[in-house]
Amino acid sequence: MQWKLILKNADHLNFSSYYYHRLYHEQTTEQRMVDYLLSLSPKLQEAYQVMNDLKFAIETRDYSYLLATLQELKKVRLNKKVRNTINTMERFLPYVENALIYRVSNGPTEGMNNKIKLIKRTGYGYASFRNFRVRILLQFKLIFKPSNPLTATFQPVVA
């Protein structure tokens, strides 16, 4: 699928491995295919370059480069969709800055929520919330401390 290659970052394109592609009737690389596609439309080439610059700034977590790129793009006339993307990024610039500076993610929390939903779905309903809670704590290898522990009482054996 050639259109997927356009979505790839320019520095992730393979330029050394050749393989046969039926549309070109010859051995070719991903880089050559992208170059050919970009040569078909100057607008596409400009949008590709702009988006790769923005993706590079985000991937390298370089906020100053991102700001400089956005400032440069204000002077250039761009496609409506590309301009819309840039305007959205500028609108949320403080949040983008935080995302580039801090490596905090809610991924682990989302993973736990997903696992809890899976337990709930496969359990077909638990007899009590306590059992459900215990199953979750066991699954995540957390310590279960009962709220009302049973006291151990021993009765002497009468012979």
Secondary structure, DSSP 4 states (H G I P E B T S, - for coil): -HHHHHHS-GGGS--S--EEETTTTEEE-HHHHHHHHHHH-HHHHHHHHHHHHHHHHHHTT-HHHHHHHHHHHHSS---HHHHHHHHHHHHTHHHHHHHHH----SHHHHHHHHHHHHHHHHHT--SSHHHHHHHHHHHTTPPP--SSPPPP--PPPP-
